[in-house]
């Protein structure tokens, strides 16, 4: 059974971060340059205090008045951050994301250190790959036993 660690091995462990006082414009520029959907927001001790996603920015445009690009990330970030261990199965990661309505999850290593960030797209892709593998194995087993 595949794990979150398998997703990170495939996609990489890059985590792009900003500080709470980073401007929304700068954070949005970083997401665009790196072609990512979210940045992790870290405090001075480099502990996660939030996540800012493209969705947060779009909702902020609708909710806040004026030019939001100069406002701090803390005004729009999702403050509830839940991380998962890299040993978590893909199905369990999907359950955490679905239950909490998260589209991104920070990943922690065995020592509690931040080692990656996964998206719901990463999890769905891995789940499909795993199911395709099982189907292929079953087809070969059936064909071989006839």
WOHU-V542325 format. One line per field, one symbol per residue. ss: DSSP state (H for helix, E for strand, L for the rest). phi: phi as a letter, one per 30 degrees, with the letter a starting at -180 (. if undefined). Layout:
ss: ???
phi: ???
This chain:
ss: LLEHHHHHHHHLLLLLEEELLLEHHHHHHHHHHHLLLEEEEELLLLLEEEEEEHHHHHHHHHHLLLLLLLLEHHHLLELLLLEEELLLEHHHHHHHHHHHLLLEEEEELLLLLEEEEEEHHHHHHHHHHHHHHHHHHHHHHHHHLL
phi: .dbdddddddcjcdbcbbcecddddddddddddchbcabdccdddicdclbccedddddddddcdidddcddeedbddddcbcbdddddddddddddddchccbbdccddciddblbccdddddedddedddddddddddddddcd
